């Protein structure tokens, strides 16, 4: 009996851990943390009338974000990031590099990703890959005095708006189970996004943004 008891305890422990750590079909989880959006900008030229090679750049921004997940099977999950949008500064580049901020804008990516999670549902660490689609909504664009000075000197303030777009998103990452309920999720995603800015002066500029998203979150399994 003394020899059998340790084996029974070990088996019970493994069964307990397997049940509580599992990310199995039909289960939900939610997480919260920080995400940094870093655009990889490739700017076109501002349409005439403008200086040749008048381009723009876009800065990175970090915000508190969340996510919800649903396990469709033991290996396939639906991942939906949540947030209140990111604030970006659009500044001069090319012929107008160094002039400073031209536009303040907010962007809200509305994303749904299908993930494939490797290893067994009971594994403590599970890497994953994902693919999905993002609808990037631009809003609250505000032109600055610098933009007006470049595009409409002496006239009324120049406004700007960016076209909201649908774009594909790819993702890689992994989850690490701290205990039976809590976990840490780290991910990297790339959205292949191109948009067009329209100024109230009638000028336009095409900008390839292709933003990268770096996310670290703490989650809870239900």
VENTADA-V359351 format. One record per helix or strand of 2 or more residues. SS is the DSSP state (H for helix, E for strand). FROM is the first residue (numbers start at 0). TO is the last residue. If there is no record, write none. Layout:
BEGIN
ss=<SS;SS>
from=<FROM;FROM>
to=<TO;TO>
END
This chain:
BEGIN
ss=<H;E;E;E;E;E;E;E;E;H;E;E;E;E;E;E>
from=<1;27;41;53;60;75;85;100;124;144;159;164;181;193;203;211>
to=<20;37;42;57;70;81;93;116;142;150;161;176;190;198;207;220>
END
